[in-house]
Amino acid sequence: MDIIDVKILKYLKDNARIPASVIGEKINMSVSAVIERIKKLEESGIIKQYTLILDSKLIDKKVSAFISVSLEHPKYSKGFIANILENKQVIKCYYITGDFDYLLKVVTDTTDSLEKVLNEVKSIQGVSHTKTLVVLSTLKDEYTVLPDIE
């Protein structure tokens, strides 16, 4: 990967639907060369996927929270993960170090819905302790990190 690839990634990060012709104009490269580089980035796995990002507040999902979860024993991990993968309000799940085992990001419509999700998480076999932080506002919300090549 070189500086040209990073420039292409920056444009795709800002708008994954940007035409290769526009990228080519901005970085002074032919459309076919841009397309070829994008294909290589996809094939190498650097570009993992293209996706849709919705504004949660505009679809009435106004409550975001982080739930830290501790399990009694690692033997409960498989069952815990299976439950979390089925829960549509849990949009991210991280296995972490520290006082807790997992960190969940939850998005719901109301605090009542959040309470329901929290109770569902607490009732998963092996969950021993949770801690919930409700998001008041989001100051930065990036979805990917660009390489440091300059």
C-alpha positions in Angstrom: 0.0 0.0 0.0 1.2 3.5 -0.9 0.1 7.1 -0.6 -2.1 6.7 -3.7 -4.0 3.8 -2.1 -4.4 5.9 1.1 -5.9 8.8 -0.9 -8.3 6.4 -2.6 -9.3 5.0 0.7 -9.9 8.5 2.1 -12.3 9.3 -0.7 -14.1 5.9 -0.3 -14.3 6.4 3.5 -16.0 9.8 3.0 -18.4 8.3 0.3 -18.2 4.7 -0.7 -20.4 5.4 -3.7 -18.0 8.0 -5.2 -17.3 7.1 -8.9 -13.8 6.0 -9.8 -13.8 8.8 -12.4 -14.2 11.4 -9.7 -11.4 9.8 -7.6 -9.2 9.7 -10.7 -9.7 13.4 -11.3 -8.9 14.3 -7.7 -5.7 12.2 -7.6 -4.7 12.7 -11.2 -5.0 9.0 -12.2 -6.9 7.1 -14.9 -10.3 5.5 -14.1 -9.0 2.1 -15.0 -6.0 2.5 -12.7 -8.3 3.6 -9.8 -10.6 0.7 -10.4 -7.6 -1.7 -10.4 -6.2 -0.3 -7.2 -9.7 -0.6 -5.5 -9.9 -4.3 -6.7 -6.5 -5.0 -5.2 -7.6 -3.4 -1.9 -10.7 -5.5 -1.9 -8.9 -8.7 -2.8 -6.3 -8.2 -0.1 -9.0 -7.8 2.5 -8.0 -4.2 3.3 -11.5 -3.1 2.1 -13.6 -5.4 4.1 -17.1 -4.3 3.0 -19.2 -1.4 1.8 -22.2 -0.7 4.0 -25.0 1.7 4.8 -24.9 4.0 7.8 -28.3 5.2 9.1 -28.9 8.1 11.4 -30.3 6.3 14.4 -32.2 9.4 15.7 -34.1 9.8 12.4 -35.3 6.2 12.6 -36.5 6.6 16.3 -33.5 4.9 17.8 -32.5 7.7 20.1 -31.0 5.8 23.1 -27.4 4.5 22.9 -25.7 2.8 25.8 -22.6 0.7 26.5 -23.0 -2.3 28.7 -20.0 -3.9 30.3 -20.5 -7.6 31.2 -18.7 -10.0 33.4 -19.1 -13.7 33.2 -18.8 -16.1 36.2 -16.5 -18.4 34.2 -15.2 -18.6 30.6 -17.3 -21.8 30.1 -20.3 -19.5 29.7 -18.7 -17.5 26.8 -20.2 -19.6 24.0 -23.7 -19.3 25.2 -23.3 -15.6 26.0 -22.0 -14.9 22.5 -24.9 -16.9 20.9 -27.4 -14.9 22.8 -25.8 -11.6 21.9 -25.6 -12.4 18.2 -29.4 -12.9 18.2 -30.1 -9.6 19.9 -30.8 -6.9 17.2 -30.4 -4.0 19.7 -26.8 -5.0 20.4 -24.9 -3.5 17.5 -21.3 -4.2 18.7 -19.8 -6.7 21.0 -16.2 -6.6 22.1 -14.2 -9.1 24.1 -12.1 -6.9 26.4 -9.5 -6.9 29.1 -9.9 -5.4 32.6 -12.7 -5.8 35.2 -15.2 -6.9 32.6 -15.2 -9.6 29.9 -17.4 -8.0 27.2 -18.4 -4.5 26.1 -21.7 -4.2 24.3 -23.0 -1.2 22.3 -26.8 -1.1 22.4 -29.1 1.2 20.4 -32.8 1.4 21.3 -35.8 3.6 20.9 -36.5 4.3 24.6 -35.0 3.8 28.0 -37.7 1.3 28.6 -36.4 -0.7 25.7 -32.9 -0.3 27.0 -34.1 -1.7 30.4 -35.5 -4.7 28.6 -32.2 -5.4 26.8 -30.3 -5.0 30.0 -32.6 -7.5 31.7 -32.2 -9.9 28.8 -28.4 -9.6 29.1 -28.5 -10.1 32.9 -30.6 -13.2 32.5 -28.1 -14.9 30.1 -26.6 -17.9 32.0 -23.2 -17.1 33.5 -23.6 -13.3 33.6 -22.4 -12.2 37.0 -22.2 -8.4 36.8 -23.1 -5.6 34.4 -22.4 -1.9 34.3 -24.4 0.4 31.9 -23.4 3.8 30.6 -26.0 5.8 28.7 -24.7 8.0 25.9 -25.8 11.7 26.3 -24.3 12.9 23.0 -21.8 11.7 20.4 -18.9 13.9 19.7 -17.0 11.7 17.3 -18.3 8.7 15.4 -15.8 7.2 13.0 -16.2 3.8 11.4 -12.8 3.1 10.2 -9.1 4.1 10.5 -7.0 5.1 7.6 -3.3 3.9 7.4 -0.7 6.4 8.6 1.2 6.5 5.2 1.8 10.1 4.3 
